[in-house]
């Protein structure tokens, strides 16, 4: 479950980068 959580966080950061 930790791996999935990390993946979600990584995706969120990746999507937040261009938005910011």
C-alpha positions in Angstrom: 0.0 0.0 0.0 3.0 2.3 0.7 4.1 2.0 -2.9 0.7 3.0 -4.2 0.6 6.0 -1.9 4.0 7.1 -3.0 2.9 6.8 -6.6 -0.1 9.0 -6.0 2.1 11.6 -4.3 4.6 11.5 -7.1 1.8 12.0 -9.7 0.3 14.9 -7.6 3.7 16.6 -7.5 4.3 16.0 -11.2 0.9 17.5 -12.1 1.4 20.4 -9.6 4.7 21.4 -11.1 3.3 22.7 -14.5 0.3 24.2 -12.8 2.5 26.3 -10.5 
